[in-house]
Amino acid sequence: MTSLKDAYPSVFLSLTDVDLPVGFTNDYSKYTEFKPLAKGGKAILQTCMDQALGRIVVHKSIHPHLQDNIRERRRFMREARISAQLQHPNTIPIYEIGRTPDDNLYFTMKRIAGLNLYQVMDRLKWGFPSAEADFNLDRLLEILLQACYALSNAHAHGVLHRDLKPENILIGQFGEVSLVDWGVAKIWGMPNEDRTPDQKERAESLTGTGQRPGTPLYMSPEQIIGNFYVDNRADVWAIGVMLYELLCLEVPFKGRTVHQTFDQIIHEDPVLPSKRNSGRPKRFIPSELESIAMRAMSKKPADRQQDISEVIEQIRSFRNHKLLIS
């Protein structure tokens, strides 16, 4: 029988950051029909045809101007290997990692056709009938729970996501949910040089259709301050912000500038979701869910839910109680 420890082995830097061996080659010629998908300051995302298997995949590579940067190559390898090692129904499978003919690093992964959670909420905010029919509050909670399951799995392996936002939660055409973009993930014991990514770093993340470039809206106070010790409760904060947004279709903090937003996150208490209700028509906001979101956004990590599993249990308890009385 497999022990719990064996089921959730820790992820170590020594297993994620090492570059590919000299002379490592792939049959790169099998990839054809490249089409742009998204582009940022550090990486390029494309779709292409894998001729060997006859399927379309997503191809991610380092931006050419950084392909010889040792730090960026190390981070790229970390993203690919963390994504590959966190095998879970709510993470995207990695198919292959390798080098292009010009020695750039790449990896390929499953393509998910559908919407991200930001696009869904944007449609709800504008009152799209199809969105209102397909994404009621219970469905939105289920989507968030699925992302939390992937996050719980990552935490069990010793990995923090650190860049949680609605754009990184994908909803496929058949209802599948995937938590993506582990490019700035932190592994327990990571050196201080790889502490919390700053706003400039986030602004260089991939930007494609249905995304906001470089949003700081989901960063916890301790991430903004730049604490060297950031733990799983920073991810709990971001989930709380997203739950808040699901309830009232508004973000809890948003200044005119990045610095104003940071100041609000650090010093100001958010208005209750029930006081920010901008839905068309106004949405019913259960007080139980409001309390879960507000606690997760406590300024002090010690005042939040101490683990993502606690958030999961609270949301599931609400849904089960709602089912019993309906």
C-alpha positions in Angstrom: 0.0 0.0 0.0 1.3 3.5 -0.9 2.0 5.7 2.0 0.8 9.3 2.1 4.5 10.4 2.1 5.1 8.4 -1.0 2.0 9.8 -2.7 3.1 13.4 -2.1 6.9 13.5 -2.5 8.5 16.9 -2.0 9.7 18.7 -5.1 13.4 19.8 -4.8 15.3 22.4 -6.6 18.0 19.9 -7.5 15.4 18.0 -9.5 13.8 21.0 -11.3 16.4 23.6 -12.1 19.1 21.6 -13.9 19.5 22.4 -17.6 19.3 19.7 -20.2 22.5 17.7 -20.8 24.9 18.9 -23.5 24.0 17.1 -26.7 20.4 16.4 -25.7 18.3 16.4 -28.8 14.7 15.8 -29.7 13.0 15.2 -33.1 12.0 18.8 -33.3 11.1 18.5 -37.0 7.9 16.8 -35.9 6.5 20.2 -34.8 4.9 22.1 -37.7 2.2 24.7 -38.4 3.1 27.1 -35.6 0.6 29.7 -34.7 0.9 32.5 -32.1 -1.0 32.2 -28.9 0.5 34.6 -26.4 3.7 36.6 -25.9 5.4 38.3 -23.0 8.8 39.7 -22.1 10.2 36.4 -21.1 8.4 33.6 -23.1 6.4 32.9 -26.2 3.4 30.6 -26.4 2.3 29.0 -29.7 0.2 26.2 -30.9 1.7 23.7 -33.3 1.0 20.3 -34.8 2.8 17.3 -33.4 3.1 15.2 -36.6 4.3 12.1 -34.7 1.0 11.9 -32.7 -1.2 13.8 -35.1 -2.4 16.3 -32.5 -2.2 20.0 -31.8 -0.2 21.0 -28.7 0.9 24.2 -27.0 4.5 25.0 -27.4 6.2 27.4 -24.9 9.8 28.7 -25.4 12.0 31.3 -23.8 12.0 34.7 -25.5 15.0 34.7 -27.9 16.6 37.7 -26.2 16.8 35.6 -22.9 17.6 32.2 -24.3 21.2 32.4 -23.1 20.3 33.9 -19.7 21.2 31.3 -17.1 18.7 32.5 -14.5 15.8 32.5 -17.0 16.8 29.1 -18.3 16.8 27.8 -14.7 13.4 29.2 -14.1 12.0 27.9 -17.3 13.2 24.4 -16.5 11.6 24.8 -13.1 8.3 25.7 -14.5 8.3 22.8 -16.9 9.4 20.2 -14.3 7.1 21.5 -11.6 4.2 21.3 -14.0 5.2 17.8 -15.0 5.7 16.6 -11.4 2.4 18.0 -10.1 0.3 15.3 -11.8 -3.3 16.1 -11.0 -6.6 16.2 -12.8 -6.6 20.0 -12.5 -3.1 20.7 -13.9 -2.1 20.6 -17.5 0.0 17.6 -18.6 3.5 18.3 -20.0 4.3 16.2 -23.0 8.0 17.0 -23.8 10.8 19.2 -22.9 13.8 19.9 -25.2 15.9 22.2 -27.2 15.1 23.9 -30.5 17.6 23.8 -33.4 19.0 27.1 -32.2 19.5 25.8 -28.6 16.5 27.6 -27.1 14.6 25.7 -24.4 11.0 24.7 -25.0 8.3 22.4 -23.6 5.0 21.2 -25.0 1.8 20.6 -23.2 -1.9 19.9 -23.6 -4.0 22.5 -25.4 -7.1 23.6 -23.5 -9.8 25.2 -25.6 -12.2 27.4 -23.7 -12.3 30.4 -21.5 -10.4 31.6 -18.5 -12.1 32.6 -15.3 -11.4 36.3 -15.9 -13.3 36.1 -19.3 -16.2 34.4 -17.6 -16.5 37.1 -14.9 -16.2 39.8 -17.5 -19.1 38.3 -19.4 -21.1 38.0 -16.2 -20.4 41.6 -15.4 -21.6 42.8 -18.8 -24.8 40.6 -18.5 -24.2 38.2 -21.3 -27.2 35.8 -21.2 -25.1 32.8 -22.2 -22.7 33.4 -19.3 -25.5 33.8 -16.8 -27.0 30.6 -18.0 -23.8 28.6 -17.8 -22.1 30.1 -14.8 -24.4 30.5 -11.8 -22.8 31.0 -8.4 -22.7 27.2 -7.6 -20.8 26.6 -10.9 -18.4 29.4 -10.1 -17.7 27.9 -6.7 -17.1 24.5 -8.3 -14.6 26.0 -10.7 -12.8 27.7 -7.8 -12.8 24.5 -5.8 -11.2 22.6 -8.7 -8.4 25.2 -8.8 -8.1 24.8 -5.0 -7.7 21.0 -5.4 -4.8 21.6 -7.7 -3.3 24.1 -5.3 -3.7 21.7 -2.4 -1.9 19.1 -4.3 0.9 21.5 -5.0 1.2 22.6 -1.4 1.4 18.9 -0.4 4.4 18.6 -2.7 6.0 21.7 -1.2 5.2 24.1 -4.0 3.6 27.6 -3.8 2.0 29.0 -6.9 2.6 32.8 -6.1 0.8 34.1 -9.2 -2.8 33.0 -8.7 -5.4 35.0 -10.7 -8.5 34.3 -12.7 -6.5 34.3 -16.0 -4.6 31.3 -14.7 -7.8 29.2 -14.2 -8.9 27.7 -17.5 -12.3 26.2 -18.1 -12.4 23.8 -21.1 -15.2 23.3 -23.5 -16.3 20.2 -21.6 -16.2 21.8 -18.2 -12.7 20.7 -17.2 -10.8 23.1 -15.0 -7.0 23.6 -15.0 -4.7 25.8 -12.8 -1.9 27.0 -15.0 1.3 29.1 -15.2 3.7 27.9 -12.6 6.5 30.2 -13.9 7.1 32.0 -10.6 6.3 29.1 -8.3 8.3 28.7 -5.1 9.6 25.4 -3.7 10.2 25.0 0.0 13.8 25.9 0.7 14.1 28.0 -2.4 17.1 30.5 -2.2 16.3 34.1 -1.4 17.3 35.2 -4.9 14.0 33.7 -6.0 11.8 35.5 -3.5 8.3 36.8 -4.4 8.2 38.1 -8.0 7.8 41.9 -8.2 5.4 43.9 -10.3 7.8 44.3 -13.2 8.2 40.5 -13.3 4.5 40.0 -13.4 4.1 42.6 -16.1 6.4 40.5 -18.3 4.2 37.5 -17.9 2.4 36.1 -21.0 -0.4 38.2 -22.3 -2.9 36.9 -24.7 -6.6 37.2 -25.4 -8.7 37.7 -22.3 -5.8 38.6 -20.0 -4.8 41.7 -18.1 -1.1 42.4 -18.3 0.9 42.4 -15.1 -2.0 42.6 -12.6 -1.0 43.1 -9.0 -4.5 42.7 -7.7 -4.0 39.2 -6.2 -0.7 39.8 -4.4 -0.8 39.4 -0.6 0.6 42.1 1.7 3.6 40.0 2.6 4.4 39.6 -1.1 4.2 43.3 -1.8 6.4 44.2 1.2 8.9 41.7 -0.1 9.2 39.3 2.9 11.7 36.6 2.3 9.5 34.1 4.1 6.3 33.7 2.1 4.3 30.5 2.7 1.1 28.8 1.5 -1.0 31.5 3.2 -0.1 33.9 0.4 -1.9 31.6 -2.0 -4.8 31.5 0.5 -5.0 35.3 0.2 -5.2 35.1 -3.6 -8.0 32.5 -3.5 -9.9 34.8 -1.1 -9.5 37.7 -3.5 -10.9 35.5 -6.3 -13.8 34.4 -4.2 -14.6 38.0 -3.4 -14.6 38.8 -7.1 -16.8 35.8 -7.9 -19.4 37.1 -5.4 -19.7 40.7 -6.5 -17.8 40.8 -9.9 -15.5 43.5 -8.5 -11.9 43.3 -7.2 -11.5 44.3 -3.5 -8.5 46.6 -4.2 -7.9 48.8 -7.3 -6.1 52.1 -7.2 -5.3 54.4 -10.1 -1.7 53.2 -10.1 0.1 50.1 -9.1 1.5 51.9 -6.0 -2.0 53.0 -4.9 -3.2 49.5 -5.3 -0.3 48.2 -3.2 -1.0 50.8 -0.5 -4.7 49.7 -0.4 -3.7 46.0 -0.1 -1.3 46.7 2.7 -3.3 49.3 4.7 -7.0 49.3 3.8 -9.8 46.9 4.6 -11.9 45.9 1.6 -15.5 46.9 1.4 -17.8 43.9 1.9 -18.8 42.2 -1.3 -22.5 42.8 -0.5 -21.8 46.5 -0.5 -20.0 46.3 -3.9 -22.6 44.3 -5.8 -22.5 45.4 -9.5 -24.2 42.5 -11.1 -27.0 42.9 -13.6 -29.3 42.2 -11.9 -27.9 42.5 -8.4 -26.5 39.2 -7.2 -27.5 37.4 -4.0 -24.3 37.2 -1.9 -24.5 34.6 0.9 -23.0 35.9 4.1 -21.2 32.6 4.7 -19.2 33.0 1.5 -18.5 36.6 2.2 -17.0 35.7 5.6 -14.8 33.0 4.0 -13.4 35.6 1.5 -12.9 38.3 4.0 -11.0 36.0 6.4 -8.8 34.8 3.6 -7.9 38.4 2.9 -6.8 39.2 6.5 -3.7 41.4 6.5 -1.9 39.1 8.9 -1.3 35.5 7.6 -2.0 34.2 11.1 -5.6 35.5 10.9 -6.3 33.7 7.6 -7.3 30.1 7.0 -4.0 28.4 7.7 -4.2 26.0 4.8 -6.0 25.8 1.5 -7.7 22.6 2.6 -9.5 24.8 5.2 -10.9 27.0 2.5 -12.0 24.0 0.5 -13.8 22.5 3.5 -15.6 25.8 4.3 -16.8 26.2 0.7 -17.9 22.6 0.5 -19.7 22.9 3.8 -21.6 25.9 2.4 -22.6 24.0 -0.7 -23.6 20.9 1.1 -25.8 22.9 3.6 -27.3 24.8 0.6 -28.2 21.4 -1.0 -29.8 20.1 2.2 -32.1 23.0 2.6 -33.0 23.4 -1.1 
